[in-house]
Amino acid sequence: MFKRGTTGRRLGLAIALVALGAMVYVGIALAASDTIVAGPSEAYDHQPGNAPYNTDQGVVVQFQDSGDSHNVTARQAGPDGKALFRTPTISGGTAGVDGTQYLSAGDYAFFCTVHPTTMSGTLHVTGIGTAQTRPSAQVSVRSKKLAKARKKGILVAITSSAKVDGASLVAKLGKTTIGKLDGISLASGQSFATVKLTKAGKSKLSKKSKASVSVTADIPFGSPATAKSKLT
């Protein structure tokens, strides 16, 4: 027979465990998402009834291909000028639908660019959870000397709000592109990169005693950032 104090402690422990289980269940529910499945025919698995795929906010939806070449591409453009969410084209296997983690509640149309006339669907984002904050960046051009920029390129400082892969930098003289750097990985905080000039870009700058250049950082799923500098 248990003492009264022992029974109370055990009852309290049981209640705490039930509460913890409920919290874990809610946490799992907050991360719920349907998997978008394609193939082997030229259709997504929800197409027969056109039912939407459901996901909570803040989740990277998963895409599974059954053996053919398919992808998931949003019809709407995002702040980076590309599809609001997207996957690479895969032939079998699974890929994350990058960009869905930034979506607020609502319905978003998508399709497969390989089979645009036969494959389409809708992603329904629920009001549960919280959308992740889109990455952002600030840019400053550190190069000031025209001769040094022609020889070594344009030095740029980028301050990113989060870790970013696949960023790019484009340097321009007026409307003319004079240099580009693709496939940059940025850590959260400040990073530095040098944009090498093209042969045509060097030629254009060699004819000037001073020049005003701009550099734009294209951030995947975020808004681009631009800075200008006068080279003398």
N, C-alpha and C positions, 0 to 999 in steps of 0.2 A: 504494500500500500504506500503510495507516494505521499510525502508531506505536502502541506498546502502551498508552501513557497516553491517547492520543486515543480508542482503541477502548473503553477502560474508562469514560471519561467519557460516550461516546455510549451505551454499554450502560446506564449508570446513569440517563441521561436518559430512555431508552426505558422502563425499569422505573418511573421516577417518573411518566411520562405514563400508563402502564397503571394505576398505582395511583390517580392522579387521576381517570381515567375511571371506575374502579370506585366511587370515592367519589361522583362525580356521579350515577352510576347508582343507588347506594343512596339518595342524597338525593331523586332523582326517585321512587323506589319508596316512600319514606316519605310522600310527598304524594299517593299514588294514591287515586283515588275513582271510582266509577261515577257517571254522570249519570242522575238520575231523569227519565224521559220520560213525558209524558202526552198522550193524545189521538191522532188527532182523535176517537176514540170515547171513551166514558166508562170508561176503563181506563188503568192504568199499563202500560208496555211489558213489565214482568216478570210481569204477572198470569197470562198463559196457563199458565206452569209454576210460578208462585208462588216463583220464585227470589229470594233476598234481594239487595238492592243493597249492595255492599261499599264500605267506606271505611276509611282509616287514621285514627288519632286525631289531632286537631288540625286537621282539614280542614273548610272550609266546602263542603259538598256542593252541586252545581249541579242546578237543576231546569229542565227545558226543556219548554215547552208547544207543542203542534203546531197551535194555532189556535182552541181552544175556551177556556172559562173554567175553570181548574183551580188547585189549590194543593197544598202538602204541609204537613200539620199532624200533629204527634205526638199520639198518644192519651194519653200520660203528661204530667202537669203538672210544670213546673219549679219552682225555688225562688221565682220571682216570681208563682206562681199561674196562669201562662199555659202554653200548650203548650211542652213541653220544647225543641222546635225547630219552626220554622214559616217559611212564605213568604207574601207577599201573593198574592191571586188575580190571575193574569195571563191574558191572551188572546193567546197567541203570545209568542215570545221566551224569555229565560232570566232566572232569578233565583237568588240564593244562598239556600240553606236555612239561615237564621241560627240558631245554637244548636248545630249539629252539631260545631262546633269545641271545644265543652266536654264532649263525651261521652266516657266511659270505655268500655273494651271491653265488648261485649255486643250484644244484639238489641233493637231498638226499633220498635214498631209505629207506623204512620202511616196517614192517610187524607186524602181530599179533602173539605173541608166543603161544597163545592158539590154533590158526588155521594157522600154518605156511605155509601150502601148498595151502590154498585157499584165504588168505587175504594178499594183498600187495599193496603198493602205492608209490607215489613219492611226496616229499615236495619240491616245487620250491621257493627259497628265492630270492626276487628281489634285485635290486641295490638301492632301496629306503630305507632311514633310516640308522641307525647305530647299528651294533651289540654291545651288552653289553660286557664288559670286563669279562673274566672268573675269578672266584675267585682263589686266590693263598695264600700260607701261608709259613711262615718260622718257623722252629722248633729248640729249644735248650733244651738239657737235663740238668736239674738243679741238679739232684742227683749226689753225688760224693762218698758217703760212701757206701761200699758194704753191711755192716751189716744193715744199715738203709733201703737200697733198698729192701733187703730180707724181712724185717719186715713190712714196710709201703708201698712199691711199688716205682715206678720210677716217679719222679716229672718232668713234661714237661711244657715248656712255648711255646705257639703257637701264633704267630702274624699273623692275618688274614687280607686280603685286604678288606673283606666285610663280612656281616653276612652270616653264613653258617650253615645249618642244616644237620644232618646225617653224620658228619665227624667221622673218627675212628682213633685210635692210635694202632700200633702194635710194641711191643718191642721184640727184638731178641738178642740172644747170638750166634754169628756166623750165621748159617742158621736156627737155631732152635727158634721157637716162644716161648717166656717165659711169655708173658702177652699180653692182648688185651683189649681195651676199645672201645665199639661201641656206636653209636647214640649220638654223642657229638654235642651240639649247640655252635657255636662260634660267639661272637660279633666281630664287626670290631675293630681291634686293638689287644691288647695282652690279652690272657686268659691262665689260668693254669689248668692242669689236672694231675691226678695221675693214672698211669697204674699199677693195682694190678697184682702181679705175680701169675701164676698158681702153683699148688702144684709141678708139675714137674720142673717148672722154679725155684722155691725156692730151690729144691733139687740140681739142677745143680749149682746154685750160691753158695750153702753151701759148695761145694767141692773146691771152688776157694778162693785164697787169694787176687786176683785182677781179674778184668774182663772188657772187652771192649764190651759195649752194644750199639745197635742202636735202634732208635725209628723213625718210619715212620708215618706221618700223611697222611691219604687218604682223599682228599678233593673232594666231589661230583662235577663233571664237570670241575675240575681243575687238574693240575699236582700234584702228591704226593711230599712231602717234607720229607727229612731224616736228622737226626742229630746223632752223635755218642758221647759217653762219656766213659772215663775210670773210673771204680769204684775201689776204693782201701780200 
